[in-house]
Amino acid sequence: MKVVAAYLLAVLGGNTCPTADDLKDILGSVGAEADDDRIELLLSEVKGKDITELIAAGREKLASVPSGGGGGGAVAVAAAPAGGAGGGAAPAAEAKKEEKVEEKEESDDDMGFSLFD
């Protein structure tokens, strides 16, 4: 993340095509260690691309990621399509099992007494 942050700082500062040395200078100015492999990987991935387009594409991808609460059932259902294969009934069954487990855990939380008794 620090390499990405350094890249974005360089771009925001007006350098439309930062080099590895630019990123090392930025990281060094705050006392952060510069990892050459990560810097080269980042620069190879963003080479020839517009940063505003990359950020917009990233926002679109993040918009489809579930981020709300709701317990493990939602996670199991959301994770199932990412696997690629499998029927529609299996994820629903897994979600029901996880919901039952959570309900049982919630009922055991009070351990036989209440804080307000």
C-alpha positions in Angstrom: 0.0 0.0 0.0 2.8 2.4 0.7 4.1 2.0 -2.8 0.7 2.8 -4.2 0.4 5.8 -1.9 3.8 7.1 -3.0 2.7 6.7 -6.7 -0.5 8.6 -6.1 1.3 11.3 -4.2 3.7 11.7 -7.1 0.8 11.9 -9.6 -1.1 14.4 -7.4 2.1 16.4 -7.3 2.1 16.8 -11.0 4.4 13.9 -12.1 2.2 12.1 -14.6 4.7 9.2 -15.1 6.6 8.6 -11.8 9.8 6.5 -12.0 11.1 4.0 -9.4 13.5 6.7 -8.2 10.7 9.1 -7.7 8.8 6.6 -5.5 12.0 5.7 -3.6 12.5 9.5 -2.9 9.0 9.8 -1.6 9.2 6.7 0.6 12.6 7.7 1.9 11.4 11.2 2.8 9.1 9.7 5.4 11.5 7.0 6.6 9.7 4.1 4.8 11.6 1.2 3.3 11.4 1.0 -0.5 10.9 -2.6 -1.8 12.3 -2.6 -5.4 10.2 -5.6 -6.4 6.9 -4.1 -5.4 7.8 -0.8 -7.0 8.7 -2.5 -10.3 5.5 -4.5 -10.2 3.4 -1.4 -9.6 5.1 0.5 -12.4 4.7 -2.4 -14.8 1.0 -2.7 -14.0 0.2 1.1 -14.4 2.5 1.7 -17.4 0.7 3.5 -20.1 -2.6 3.8 -18.1 -4.3 6.9 -16.9 -4.6 6.9 -13.1 -8.1 8.5 -13.1 -9.3 5.6 -15.3 -7.7 3.1 -13.0 -9.3 4.6 -9.9 -12.7 4.7 -11.7 -12.4 1.1 -12.7 -11.5 0.2 -9.1 -14.5 2.0 -7.7 -16.8 0.0 -10.0 -15.3 -3.2 -8.9 -15.6 -2.3 -5.2 -19.2 -1.3 -5.7 -20.1 -4.9 -6.2 -18.3 -6.1 -3.0 -20.7 -6.6 -0.1 -19.6 -4.5 2.8 -22.6 -4.5 5.2 -23.1 -6.6 8.3 -25.5 -9.4 8.5 -23.6 -12.4 9.7 -21.9 -15.3 8.1 -24.9 -16.2 5.9 -24.4 -13.3 3.6 -20.7 -14.1 3.3 -21.3 -17.7 2.4 -23.8 -16.7 -0.3 -21.6 -13.9 -1.7 -18.5 -16.2 -1.7 -20.3 -19.0 -3.5 -20.6 -17.4 -7.0 -16.9 -16.5 -6.9 -16.1 -20.2 -6.9 -17.4 -20.6 -10.4 -19.0 -24.1 -10.1 -21.8 -25.4 -8.0 -25.6 -25.4 -7.9 -27.8 -22.7 -6.5 -29.2 -24.9 -3.7 -25.8 -25.7 -2.0 -25.0 -22.1 -1.1 -28.5 -21.6 0.4 -28.1 -24.7 2.5 -24.7 -23.5 3.8 -26.2 -20.1 4.6 -29.0 -21.7 6.7 -26.5 -23.9 8.6 -24.3 -20.9 9.5 -27.4 -18.9 10.6 -28.4 -21.7 12.9 -24.9 -21.9 14.4 -25.0 -18.1 15.1 -28.4 -18.3 16.8 -27.1 -21.0 19.1 -24.0 -18.9 20.0 -26.1 -15.8 20.7 -28.4 -17.7 23.1 -25.3 -18.9 25.1 -23.8 -15.4 25.4 -25.6 -14.6 28.6 -24.1 -17.6 30.5 -27.1 -17.9 32.7 -27.2 -14.4 34.2 -28.0 -10.9 33.1 -25.9 -7.8 33.6 -29.0 -5.9 34.7 -30.4 -8.4 37.3 
